[in-house]
């Protein structure tokens, strides 16, 4: 295994509990507009750019429903939840993993499909901005995940070969992007399955699954970031 020089973090659902925040926003929108919402919809949409999310919602629900209005409501709900709580809540083990990276002089990049202002705001409010060397946002790329552009751009910004990088992700669409970029990947699943689901007048037209497909299996899977850190520590020894 090549020496690690760069860790590329997804943000939402991987570094922070924004997955739970987002799903709450999705669910509130589904209640208001009476459309079907379940955990696999969130898993399917997460990690994509805004444009790609709208395209996927059209596929999931059809072109004849007001999915743009539903999405606008989701986004407004996320803003409202954040303004009320003023937190996005660090994932277990995040700070220890970032400290390990700094101690071992690894470059740390955040490569998120979110907007740059949100990325910077979330990093600041949770007190981890100083650990981050590079940010690549959804605003900087033409193609969202599963296209590998965002991870390749992070590697280029860092001046590090993809062979010396690891991507840490919570979503299968992100793992697929890492695979296409030929970067080793770690999956730490974001479990939101305790949150409620919604049946509705507007049903899903596509059956979704959160199971691995043979072509997009991660290289490694861990239950949390502490487990991921232990694995990376063993590689560095």
DANOR-V575805 format. One record per pair of residues at least 12 apart in sequence whose C-alpha atoms are under 6 Angstrom apart, sorted by the first residue. I is the first residue (numbers start at 1). J is the second residue. D is the distance in whole Angstrom. If there is no record, write none. Layout:
i=I j=J d=D
i=I j=J d=D
This chain:
i=2 j=164 d=6
i=3 j=164 d=6
i=4 j=164 d=5
i=4 j=165 d=6
i=5 j=106 d=5
i=5 j=164 d=5
i=6 j=106 d=5
i=6 j=107 d=5
i=6 j=108 d=6
i=6 j=165 d=5
i=7 j=108 d=5
i=7 j=165 d=6
i=7 j=166 d=5
i=8 j=109 d=5
i=8 j=110 d=6
i=8 j=167 d=5
i=9 j=110 d=5
i=9 j=111 d=6
i=9 j=168 d=5
i=10 j=110 d=6
i=10 j=111 d=5
i=10 j=112 d=5
i=10 j=169 d=5
i=11 j=112 d=6
i=13 j=190 d=6
i=14 j=170 d=5
i=15 j=91 d=5
i=16 j=88 d=6
i=16 j=89 d=5
i=16 j=90 d=5
i=16 j=91 d=5
i=17 j=88 d=6
i=17 j=89 d=5
i=18 j=88 d=6
i=25 j=74 d=5
i=25 j=77 d=5
i=25 j=78 d=5
i=26 j=74 d=5
i=29 j=73 d=6
i=29 j=74 d=6
i=34 j=200 d=5
i=34 j=201 d=6
i=35 j=200 d=4
i=35 j=201 d=6
i=35 j=202 d=4
i=36 j=198 d=5
i=36 j=199 d=5
i=36 j=200 d=5
i=36 j=203 d=5
i=37 j=197 d=6
i=37 j=198 d=5
i=38 j=197 d=5
i=47 j=113 d=6
i=48 j=113 d=6
i=48 j=144 d=5
i=48 j=145 d=5
i=49 j=113 d=5
i=49 j=138 d=6
i=49 j=144 d=5
i=60 j=204 d=6
i=60 j=205 d=5
i=60 j=206 d=5
i=61 j=204 d=5
i=61 j=205 d=6
i=93 j=225 d=5
i=93 j=226 d=5
i=97 j=229 d=5
i=108 j=132 d=5
i=108 j=133 d=5
i=109 j=133 d=6
i=109 j=134 d=4
i=109 j=135 d=6
i=110 j=135 d=5
i=111 j=136 d=5
i=111 j=137 d=6
i=112 j=137 d=5
i=113 j=137 d=6
i=113 j=138 d=4
i=114 j=137 d=6
i=114 j=138 d=5
i=115 j=137 d=6
i=115 j=138 d=6
i=115 j=139 d=6
i=116 j=137 d=5
i=145 j=174 d=6
i=145 j=177 d=6
i=146 j=173 d=5
i=146 j=174 d=6
i=146 j=176 d=5
i=146 j=177 d=4
i=147 j=177 d=5
i=148 j=177 d=4
i=148 j=180 d=6
i=148 j=181 d=5
i=162 j=183 d=5
i=166 j=184 d=5
i=166 j=185 d=6
i=167 j=185 d=5
i=168 j=185 d=6
i=168 j=186 d=5
i=169 j=187 d=5
i=170 j=187 d=5
i=170 j=188 d=5
i=170 j=189 d=5
i=170 j=190 d=6
i=176 j=216 d=5
i=185 j=218 d=5
i=185 j=219 d=5
i=186 j=220 d=5
i=186 j=221 d=6
i=187 j=221 d=5
i=188 j=222 d=5
i=188 j=223 d=6
i=188 j=224 d=6
